[in-house]
Amino acid sequence: MKPAPIISFKEVNKIYSNGTVGLKDINFDILRGQFLVVVGLSGAGKSTLLRTINRMHEITSGEITIEDETISDYKGQSLRLLRRKIGMIFQGFNLINRSSVERNVLSGRVSYYPTWKTICGLFTKADREMAVRALQRVQLADKIYTRADELSGGQQQRVAIARTLMQEPKVILADEPVASLDPLTTKTVMDTLQRLNREDNITVIVNLHSVPLARQYADRIIGLRAGELVYDRPIAEVTEADLNEIYVAEAEKA
């Protein structure tokens, strides 16, 4: 029996106010626990696709469902609860540089607290212990009291992953998470995401430019070109020639 998808796109379109087509007729499902990599050139729609899942971008038409619930009408509390279970990791880390690693990681719990408590740093003992465990998962427990801006890029990205774990997410979205990292730290970050995917059954969706990285880590690869879904294969069926065609065809078109 085929497992039910955790996320479904149904005839999804996104057109920006200036007329640019961000997404066009997107239809596909994402299974729970999958490590999905999205490939394509800059401007292909990868970031737009990811950000429609947590409603950072609104769609123009169509339907996105998460755990069989349509998310388009979510607002207020329902939207906050949606974003609680969807972690987001950015290329630029999005840490508070002058704050400690611990404080940055604890910020992943803000949706569980009233605003005044988070401003005052009034986190519970249980959540502080949870932060230590999250840092242990990314091999950074020894940096807990270090300022974020004293860390390397790879360490900062792993702090961002630890922060995301504090949400207890069912889905992690990662938008070019290794674009600014060297090969060694790239491997560390991607290995960490893969381990969390396998050990915790967290659905991971990653945007990547790198074809070799996509083939190394994905369970499944989809390709976007000018906002359209042009490729969708499980990793066992993926060839390098297929993926190169996604880039070459778009480059020739440009």
N, C-alpha and C positions, 0 to 999 in steps of 0.2 A: 504493500500500500504506500503510495507516494505521500510524504509528509506535507502538511499544510504550510504554505508560505508564511513567513513572518511579515514580509512587505510585498505589496503588489502595486504596480503601475498599470493603469488602464486608460489608454487613449490620452496620455498626459501631454499637454502643450504649455509652453511658457514663452510669451512674447513680451519683451520689455517695452517701456513707454516710448522709446525711440524707434520702435518697429523691428528691432533685432530679434531674430528667432533664437531663443535659448534652448528649447526642447521642442521636438516635433513628433507627435504620434508615438509616444513611448509606451510600449507594452511589454512587461516582463515581470516575473516573480523572483523573489529572493528567499531561499529556504533558511530556516532557523539553523544557526551554527555554521553557516557557509562563510568561507573566506573569499569574497568577491573582489576582483581587481577591475577597475574601470580604466581603459586606456584611450588615448586620442591626443591630438595636438592641442596646444593652448587655444582656447576659444571654441573647442569642440562641444562644450556643454557639460564637462565632467563636474566642475564645482557647482554649477546650477543644479545638476541632478542630485548631488549629495544634499544640498541645502534645501531642496524641496522636502526631503524626508523629515527634517526637524522643523519645517516651516520657517526657516530663515529667509527663504524665498517662497512667495506665493505662486501657485500655478495659475495659468489663464483659463484652462479648461481640462476636463478629464477628472480622474479620481486616483488618489493614493490611499491605500488601506494599510494599517499596521495592526497585526493580530486581529484581522477581520473587521476593524473599525475604520470608517472613513475619517480622515483627520482634517479635512478642508474647513470644517465648521468649528474646530476647536478654538476656544478663546479662554482667557482667564485661567482658572484653576486647571481645566482639562488640558490646556496648552502647556502649562508648567509641568504637569504630570507626564505629558508626552516627552518633553525635553529632559526630564529627569532620567528616563530610561534609555535615552539616546545620547551617548557621549560623543563629543566632537573634538578632534585633534587637528590643529592647524599647522601650516608650514612655518609660521612665525612664532610658534610655541604659546603665545598669549599668556605669559606669566607676569606677575607683578615683580619686577626686577629687584626692587629694594626690600622686598619681603623675604622671609625665610622659606626654605623648601617646605617645611611643615605647614606654614600658613597658606602657601600656594596649594598644597594638596588638600588641606581642610576646606578650601574654597569650593571644592567639588561637592560639599554637603550643604551649600547655601540654600538650596531649594527645600531643605528639611527644617529650616529655622526661620523665625521672623527676622526682618531686616536688621533691627536694632541689635540683636544678638550677634549677628555676623560682623557688623561694624565694630562691635566691642570685643570681638574674638572670644565670645562665650560659648565655646564648643564643649561638649560633654567629654568626660574621661573615656567613654566607650568610643567616641569618634576619634579622639586623639590616638587611641590604641589601634583603631582601624587605619589611620593614616600611616602608622608605623608598618603595619602589615602590607599596605599598598606599596610602600617604598621598598619593602623586602621583596615584593613580587618583581620589581624592576631593578633590583640590586643597587639601591641607593639609600638604604637605611642609615648608612654612616654619614650622609650629607644632610640629615634632617634639620640641623640648625644653621646650615650654610645659606648665605644669601643667594637668590636665584641667579643674579648677574655674575656670580663668581664661578658658575658652572660652565662646562663646555656645551656646545650646541646639542650634542647627542644626549648629554645628561639632562639638559633642559627639556628635551622632547620626552624623555622617560619620566620626568616629573609631571609633565602634562598628561602622560598616560596614567600615572598614579592618581592624579587629580580626577581623571575620568572614572577610574575604578571606584572612587568614593561615591559616585552616583549609583552604584550597583546596576550598571546598564545592561540591557538586553542586546543593544546594538552599539557598535562603535563606528563612527564615520571618521575617516582620516583623509584630509585633503592635501595631497602632496607632502606627506609628513617627513620625507627624507630629502626633499629637493635641495636643501641648503647644507646637507651633511656630506662628509667624506665617506669613502667606501666602507671603512671599518665601522664607523658609528652607524651608517646606514644598515649594515647587517645586524647590529645590536638592537636597533629600534624595530626592524622588521621581524627579527626573531622573537622579540618581546610580544609584539602584536599576534604573531602566530601561536605563541605559547598560550596566551590568554584565550585565543579562539579555541584551541584544542582542549585546554584544561577546564575552562569555565563554560564552554559551548556558547560564547558570545558571538553573535553575527558581526563580522568585520567587513566593512566596505571601504576600499582604499583606492584613491585616484593616484595613478602613477604615469610618468612619461616613459620610464625604462621598461623596455620589452623583456630583457633578461630577468629583472626583478619580478615582473608580473608572472613570468613562467615559473620562477623559483618558488613563489609563495602562494599563488592563487589555487583555489579549488576549481574556480570558474573565472573566465575572463569575458567581459563585454567590451565592445569598442563603440565609441561615438564619433561621428563625423558631422560637423555643422548642425549639431543638435539632434541628429537621428541615430537610432540604434542600428548599427550596420554589422555587428558581429556579436555572437553569443554562443560560447562553447564551453563544456567542461574541460578541465586541464588536459585530460587524456587525449582529447581530440584537437588540441591547439598545436599549430605549427608556427614556426618563426616567420615563414613566408606569408601566412595569413595576417599576422600582426603587422608585419612590414607594409603590407598592402594598404592597411588602414591609414598609415602615415603617408605613404608614397602617393596614393590617389588624392589625398587632400592637399598635399604639397603641390602636385601638378595642377590641381584645380585653382590653387591660389596664384 
